[in-house]
Amino acid sequence: MKVFSAAGLVLLILASWLHEPPFQIDPYFYGHVKRTSEGQTEVAPDAPSGLVMQSDWVILDHNTWVVPNCMKHGLGIELGIDNVPRGVEELHLVVDFPPMTLPNGETRSSVDRMQPIYPEGGYGYFDYYYFFDEEFERGTGEWRFRLYHEDRLLYDATFIVVDCEE
């Protein structure tokens, strides 16, 4: 009986070494982006400014955490997420940013929402882009991004938004 117990324990240890833990984050891109076309502005309550605009954009600088707050410029993150457990289709996103006063007088300094990750075959994809399209959005300081599954922190990164020098 003891031989079987020891063998079972060894098998469990080997299995744990071979098994990759869930949610392996693979950063694809983080950096400075800029809009290249105009789009239609729409209300989006879960966006920092409460607005969103779909348009074309280009990457100005890969792999930088420093972004100027110039009009139509912005920041972006793209992540691959390996080993997504079956049934998980969204993660909890928290974004903290310098306080901005919206045109309606409301002040916002964070976004807290569920974010789709588009899983397929155990692999998920996350992206987040934010552009400074309005004067009231152009504050300087830290934009901190945290991505969670339940209580487990999966990703934590901070952009520093600086004054525009254009």
Stockholm file with secondary structure:
# STOCKHOLM 1.0

chainA/1-166         MKVFSAAGLVLLILASWLHEPPFQIDPYFYGHVKRTSEGQTEVAPDAPSGLVMQSDWVILDHNTWVVPNCMKHGLGIELGIDNVPRGVEELHLVVDFPPMTLPNGETRSSVDRMQPIYPEGGYGYFDYYYFFDEEFERGTGEWRFRLYHEDRLLYDATFIVVDCEE
#=GR chainA/1-166 SS CHHHHHHHHHHHHHHHHHSCCSCEEEEEEEEEEEECSCCCEEECTTSTTSEEECCCEEEEEESCSEEECCTTEEEEEEEEEESCCTTCCEEEEEEEEEEEECTTSCEEEEEEEEEECCCBTTEEEEEEEEECCSGGGCCCEEEEEEEEETTEEEEEEEEEEECCCC
#=GC SS_cons         CHHHHHHHHHHHHHHHHHSCCSCEEEEEEEEEEEECSCCCEEECTTSTTSEEECCCEEEEEESCSEEECCTTEEEEEEEEEESCCTTCCEEEEEEEEEEEECTTSCEEEEEEEEEECCCBTTEEEEEEEEECCSGGGCCCEEEEEEEEETTEEEEEEEEEEECCCC
//
